[in-house]
Amino acid sequence: MGRPHFRFEDLEVWQDASELAVACHRVADDLVERKWFRYAEQLRSAGLSPSNNIAEGSASHHDKEFVQFLNIARRSTAELASMALTFEKIGFLADPSVSLILELADKVGRKLTNLIRHLG
């Protein structure tokens, strides 16, 4: 008997959002090494938000409710982009970390927008 399989695991946008979360965690590890614990924790938390909201919304019984969660996930990708750009300006992050987060957040945001349009 295998482990349970959830609906969201089959969604390409969730898979990409999960990749974004992993990238944020890896970048946060660098912040921890430099003793910037609070910023690392903020990045980790924000990095998990898109995939978690997609997963939570996928358990909805109605598309309208699912779209609400997808919108939250999409806004979270913008939050991540803002964090990456601001952390870069402060000097906490540099390329390629910033570019990686921006590229993945943009990819996920675009897929979320397309899915929202499809469901709406």
C-alpha positions in Angstrom: 0.0 0.0 0.0 1.5 3.3 -1.1 1.1 6.7 0.6 -1.9 8.8 -0.1 -2.0 11.0 -3.2 -3.6 14.4 -3.2 -5.3 16.2 -6.0 -2.9 19.2 -5.9 0.1 17.0 -6.6 -1.1 16.6 -10.2 -1.3 20.3 -10.8 1.6 21.6 -12.7 1.3 25.0 -11.0 1.6 23.4 -7.6 4.7 21.5 -8.7 6.3 24.7 -9.9 5.2 26.5 -6.7 6.8 23.7 -4.7 10.0 24.2 -6.7 9.8 27.9 -5.7 9.4 27.0 -2.1 12.5 24.7 -2.2 14.5 27.5 -3.9 13.5 30.0 -1.2 14.5 27.5 1.5 17.9 27.0 -0.1 18.5 30.8 -0.5 17.4 31.2 3.2 20.1 28.8 4.2 22.6 31.3 3.0 21.0 34.0 5.0 21.2 31.8 8.1 24.9 31.2 7.5 25.3 35.0 7.6 23.3 35.2 10.8 20.3 36.9 9.3 17.8 34.5 10.9 14.7 36.7 10.8 15.0 37.4 7.1 15.7 33.8 6.4 12.5 32.8 8.3 10.5 35.4 6.4 11.7 34.1 3.1 11.0 30.5 4.0 7.5 31.4 5.2 6.7 33.5 2.1 8.2 30.8 -0.1 5.7 28.2 1.2 2.7 30.4 0.8 2.0 29.9 -2.9 2.1 26.1 -2.9 0.2 25.9 0.4 -2.6 28.1 -0.9 -2.8 26.1 -4.1 -3.0 22.9 -2.1 -5.6 24.2 0.4 -7.8 25.6 -2.4 -7.6 22.4 -4.4 -9.7 20.8 -1.6 -12.5 23.2 -2.3 -15.8 21.8 -3.5 -16.4 24.7 -5.9 -14.2 26.5 -8.4 -15.2 29.9 -7.1 -13.7 29.0 -3.7 -10.6 27.5 -5.4 -10.1 30.7 -7.3 -10.0 32.7 -4.1 -7.0 30.6 -2.9 -5.3 30.8 -6.3 -5.6 34.6 -6.0 -3.9 34.5 -2.6 -1.2 32.3 -4.1 -0.7 34.7 -7.0 -0.4 37.7 -4.6 2.2 35.6 -2.6 4.4 35.3 -5.7 4.4 39.1 -5.9 5.4 39.3 -2.3 8.3 37.0 -2.9 9.5 39.1 -5.9 9.3 42.2 -3.7 11.3 40.5 -0.9 14.0 39.3 -3.3 14.3 42.7 -4.9 14.4 44.5 -1.5 16.8 42.0 0.0 19.0 42.6 -3.1 18.9 46.4 -2.5 19.9 45.9 1.2 22.7 43.6 0.2 21.3 40.4 1.7 20.9 38.6 -1.6 22.7 38.8 -5.0 22.4 37.0 -8.3 21.9 34.2 -9.1 19.6 33.8 -6.0 17.5 36.9 -6.8 17.1 36.0 -10.5 16.1 32.4 -9.5 13.4 33.6 -7.1 12.2 36.2 -9.6 12.0 33.7 -12.5 10.2 31.0 -10.5 7.8 33.6 -9.0 7.0 35.0 -12.4 6.5 31.4 -13.8 4.2 30.5 -11.0 2.3 33.8 -11.1 1.7 33.4 -14.9 0.4 29.9 -14.5 -1.9 30.9 -11.6 -3.3 33.8 -13.8 -4.0 31.3 -16.6 -5.6 28.8 -14.2 -7.8 31.5 -12.6 -8.9 32.7 -16.1 -9.7 29.1 -17.0 -11.8 28.4 -13.9 -13.4 31.9 -13.7 
